[in-house]
Amino acid sequence: MKSTYKPGSFLRIPLPDGSFGHARTLEPPFDAFYDYRTTTPESELGRIASKPILFKIVVRSPYPDSWEFIGWRALEEHFTQPIVQYRQEVGPFGRCTIFDTLGNVRDAEPHECIGLEPSAVWEPHGVEKRLLDAFMGRPNAALERMKAELRDRMLK
């Protein structure tokens, strides 16, 4: 169960194609997902931790039993940086709000939200699909639906 993992815990995530992704629990409620896919179970924490991060998101708990705890290490300095996300109101040229885990909040133009992570709580199976899509170099349908809308896209 998610609540038993302290920040710094490593998880191995089986993906729909039989390969594996890897994650790290951060300060609740966030998790970081590595840009690292293996075809066999990987347990070398140093190798996993050396890989770049694809995204940091909130995953609905509890984790499924298939997400296996494989070890713990103290979080590195870069994980202490604030996580920045956005929210966009629904409607014509919806207003955006950018906020971070330190409590900073500001109104923003939709173009400022491009490239930021949308605020959402992901289901574990959605995370598995998103990881596999990223590894396969294809867009993730759920993420595409959440992307910030710019005026020209909203008027179509």
Secondary structure, DSSP 4 states (H G I P E B T S, - for coil): -GGGPPTTEEEEEE-TTS-EEEEEE-STTEEEEES--BSS----HHHHHTSPEEEEEEEPSSPPTTSEEEEE-PPPGGGGSPPEEEEE-SSTT--EEEEETTS-EEEE-HHHHTTSEEP-EE-HHHHHHHHHHHHHT---HHHHHHSPPPHHHHT-
